[in-house]
Amino acid sequence: MPDSRVTVRLSGELKSALDAAASTTGRSPSEIVRVALTHHLRKRPSRRTCLDVAKGLGVIGIAKDLPPDLSTNPKYFEGFGES
């Protein structure tokens, strides 16, 4: 798969810093941006599901003496939603 091109706007100060970093490291500005972006995205917390959040809050399994398949077994849904 070929690389994609992305255009970004930089302040003059940031562009100067990028050019200086490229000059002192011998790397291209594009390579410096790719490395920085990769590092930034890896540090971001991963997306959590509702189940992950519920587990983190400790609300999973707080109801006692209920069947373990309560939310998945159709027999427990008989009459559900009926008035």
N, C-alpha and C positions, 0 to 999 in steps of 0.2 A: 504494500500500500504506500503510495507516495506521500511525502510530508505535505502538510497543509500550511498555508501562509496565513498569518494573522497580523493585522496592523494595529498598533497601539500608539497613543499620543503620550509623549513624555514632556515633563517640564524641562526647561533649559538646564536647571540644576541636576536633575536626574539623568538627562542625556549626557551631560559633561562627566558625571560620575561613572556612567556606563562606559563611555569612551576611554576614560582614564583606567578603569579596571581592565578593559580589553587590551589597552596598550601595555600595561604592566604585567599582565598574565600571558600575553601572546595568544589569547583566545579571541574568537569573534564575538561581537556584541550579541549575536543570535545565540551562540552557545552559552554565554553567561545568563541570558534571559531564560533559556530552556532549563538550565540547572537550577536557577533560582525559583522558577515556577514549579518544577518538579518537587523541590524541597518544600516549598510552601504548601502544595497540595497534599503531600504525604503527612504533614504535621496536622492538617485539619482533622477534626474528629470524624469518624465514619458515621454514616447515616444510621440512626437507630430506628428499629421498628417499634410499634406500640407495645409489643411483647417485651422488648428490651427495656423500655421505659417502665412498664408495669413491674418487671422483675427487679429493676433498680429501686423502685419505690417500696418493694416488699409487699405488694398487694396480690401477688399470685399465691394461691393456696391458703388464703386466710379464712375461707369458709370451711368449717369443720363438719365432719360426718355426712358429707355429700358424696355421691358416686363419682369416681374419677373420670368417667366419660360423659358427665352431665351436659357438656356443651356440644357433644358430637353425636350422641346416640338419639336417633329419631323418636324412640319410645318416650322420651322425656318431653317431647314437643306436642304430644296429644292435647288438643284443646287450647294450645297457646294462641293468644290473640283473639280468642272468641269471647264474646260478652255473655 
